[in-house]
């Protein structure tokens, strides 16, 4: 699978260029919509994962087994990937 394109940073402050900032904002909105469209149980797990929790921590916090948390995470990430792909968002597409 191809990597997402590198973000060119401004030489002065390291921030993305204005045109790239707009693209990143649009991408973030598309990802947010994709996450919002998946079932609630998977949505919570995906959001926790994106916040930095692993499946063991998610399972513990939610009162689930690690296997259940992992299953919901993989299914949720797959759902998000499918929704983004059907919206034309995929690695390497600019």
Secondary structure by P-SEA (a helix, b strand, c coil): cccccbbbbbcccccccaaaaaaaaaaaaaaaaaaaaccaaaaaaaaaaaacccaaaaaaaacccaaaaaaaaaaaaaaaaaaaaaaccccccc
